[in-house]
């Protein structure tokens, strides 16, 4: 047997071993370790020689892109973690080496630079592309840490489906017939996607948590240092919940709350959009670069929606969600002015990786009447924006099998280092209400820093937000309760 084949066999054995030992009690774990070592000794150790200890799963790094500091690789993992001997897929990984690896980092031992793992958002964003770009973290972080990320299972290079998941024209459903048509269309799309993705039916975040721990082991890390953004915050939360003793530090930037039922999910998404729109209106009143400066912005906006009709109004109502994530307030003002004057600006929303999202969030809406109730909930919460992104998410997942693989639940994470939450006050996509709810669930095991401005993803917005995260990641300094950063 060649050395390459031996390595692959060892890697698969190690992943299976990790999977089986993961949920064992300390006593049964100790017995299993002893049995494993004894079994290996009987199988491969010559007489009079100690048996080899199983190695962690390995990543073979190769050059990728044009930057010599970046290496790419893959980690072979089970499709279904409950069946570690079954089918496998490759998790795509990228690593950027630290520029000054000798720098001191609290809690790190050894000569090599510590590793910071980034959890991408979406769901659907590529972490490999983030590492290739090299612009996600501050110069100080890039100096001290090897920065590592991955394409989560079901995304891009990690078993991402080869099918059309674009949102198209996300109109408002107005009848039972439309409801049934969308559900059937969704199911037909998923059937086409399933044949192109090995992990389509196992792309939930709870499975991704197991992937993340296998990556930690493959990187040779005793504990995980992690920065999750947007949907990646759910991965960080659930990792800390499952593996609290393996957490060194976890940052949650743009926080998802996975404890909400479908009504509260729709309501809080609408509240976030309404709040961000209200901040935009205030900005227009104060800045001449607003194309609607000096006008009644709310009146102009609502007149545009009223004249558009329900279907087109639903699409137009996605404009604040698309524009205020940056936030690009001037562009939103110009969009509204153009609509008032008869133009039709393009509304661009990124596709959602439904194999991930729909497995985490139950669109348990069985008929049009239930959907209508959600529309009314959104309208009450957001009288100006009217709908919010929650209804769009519900439409995306209509017809998904119930119950979902990773159902919402109250977070129970008890890591020794409090998790650091960072959220803007007026985040249009992950509203501040979500961050406060998750912080309350974490209690003394979490600490929220609020950026008193707008935008989705605010780590590098100001020296204050950057310093709060960097001091935590490097020195394990937890900000005081109630900490905030000015806009």
Secondary structure, DSSP 4 states (H G I P E B T S, - for coil): --HHHHHHHHHHHHHHHHHHHTT--HHHHHHHHHHHHHHHHHHHPPTTSPPPPPPPP----EE-SS-TTEEEEEEEEESSTT-TTS-EEEEEEEEE--SSTTS--TT--SSSPEEEEEE--TTT--HHHHHHHT-SS-HHHHHHEEEEEE--TTBTTBT---S-------PPP-SHHHHHHHHHHHHHHHHHHHTT-TTGGG-SHHHHHHHHHHHHHHTT-SSEEEEEETTHHHHHHHHHHH-GGGEEEEEEES---TT--HHHHHHHHHHHHHHHHHHHHHHHHH-TTSTTTTS-HHHHHHHHHHHH-HHHHHHHTTHHHHHTTTT-HHHHHHHHHHHHTT-------PPP-HHHHHHHS-----SHHHHHHHHHHHHHH-TTT-S-HHHHHHHHTTT--SS-TT---------SSPEEEEEEEE-SSS-HHHHHHHHHHHGGGEEEEEEEEE-S--TTSSHHHHHHHHHHHHH-PPPPTT-EEE-
